[in-house]
Amino acid sequence: MRFRAAVLRSYDSPFAVEEVALSSAPAAGEILVEIAGCGMCRTDLAVRRSAGRTPLPAVLGHEGAGVVVASGDGTKGPHDPNHPASSDGAIGVGDHVVLSFDSCGACRSCLGAAPAYCDSFASLNLFGGRGEDVPRLTDAAGGPLAPRWFGQSSFAQYALVPARNAVRVDPALPLELLGPLGCGFLTGAGAVLNTFRAGPGDTLVVLGAGAVGLAAVMAATAAAVRTVAVDHHPGRLALAERYGAIPLRAGTAGSADRIRRLTGGGAQYALDTTASPPLINDALHALRPTGTLGLVARLHTALALEPGTLDRGRSIRHICEGDAVPALLIPRLTSLWQAGRFPFDQLIRTYPLADINEAERDCEAGRVVKPVLLPERRDR
């Protein structure tokens, strides 16, 4: 099977949209998905700064959504009792699905409903795939392309994925826009709803009003949490205010004191999406006693904590993929969207897959919050 995909051939080259070949049909436990849309996440772009750890050439993309067009025998997916076609839990041809991260399903973390902390997370999602002896995805000349990125490689017209990556969704939803619910929006909303379990009376400060931060703001507003959003970009602060947060310009003198005043004595929770040590220290100073800071961005420099930041029961923890079980959180977020309480679609700008390099430039320049790539439909 041949189709179009965006291939990254070197860490400093643009994406090339070219013909690729899939050598086999789905095996047991796999599905073939025709991609309706795929979000561009900063994790995709961070491959350029991965110091050679991510194998290339590769088809990236890990916020895919689409329609199942083929299914391996015995394929099972997450059970959705509200979907009339899912009484046996199987994902089948014709189902609309959102794709999320890969996990083994058998380690202690997976069995404990924490698949984002799967023992094999790095190898399955970032560096090695599932150890296939013969490459299943190749370029037009037969050259191998790297193992499946996050189990998906969904910057493409089609993606062959493990069924456990997929979450069935209501066919009435705008499928081409749902992909970011599998990672970026999942991470921000999950931090608020799963990790912090924040609710009425709680207070939150969000550092960075990008896709993850704004998803956190939306989720906090839906949960009746008083929220302060910190960013240096006026347009992003305006969006945060639009979705219910109190805006605060990053670098403002006395930021910690201002946050404490705005949150009635200090925030119970802080979520950092910036990996900026000065902002992280400000957030820690702004926490109330027993407050928690969650980190979702990868730190690239040493984090030197200022004196007193961890006094009085304050704590720091890393949050991966919003501590989510995607099959539970994604339907929750789509239900909130249908109720008008999680308007993630307003953060999206769509681009044809052929314009992937323009989407990357706009993302890096901050001209768009969440690019979503739309592959050209292929006649079957």
C-alpha angles and dihedrals in degrees: 000000000000128000143146124278139163109250125197107206101176137011094251101036128094121253114271118212104214144144117284132181131226110207102200145030120247114292124214109303094023137101133196112225127196102219116233094179140345127202120227109231127192087240087067090051093044088069086083088063097041095108092238096303095120110074116241148238091049146153105234129189126114107178098075130153128180151117125300109241100171136016134196119238112276094013112165129188139179112307117243110187091191094061111087094215097050105072092125095040093245122140108220144182111297096027118133110230142181114215122221138172125313125249136171098240093214110071124093093263094051092045088048093057092256102111093157087069094049113154088236098042096117096045095044097044109025117017118016118011117205098323099255113187093209118041111245094194119055138162123254091273093052096257113148121252120211122272118281113298108231086346089293122066086193101169082104145076090259137023129196107211142166108262090233087068091061131085119193115231137189110281089223091068121096095262097189090062100045101079097091088061085074095065126346100040090034090057097051097041093041092054089058100038102033110023100036097023085208120187145157112335094023124116129214139185118203118200111207124022099219125119095297095041095047091048087054090050091051092048091047091051090049088052094048093247119154105236138191117197120203123199139135095226113089093206093053091048089052089054092048090052090048090056095048109276130122105242122228124179112237113246094028110153112258093014094159092052091048092050091050090052093046092050097045099255103344140328119277090209137026127189120198119200096162107067086218110147094206092052091045091054091048090052092050091051088050095055121104119232110295089018121151130220117203121201119204101161121080112250114234097181134043114279108225109192117216119233113279098017094116097037123120099029099307116152142189127213138171118241121204121194091343092292083277136163092208094210089061103036100041093059089046091054094046089051090052089049091051088052091052093247102109107039096180091150089072089067094057132096116184127219131181110255087245088066095055093125091054089050090052092050092049091048094049091047093050093242091127132033099207123007115202119196119216115204117214111260113255122214110239 
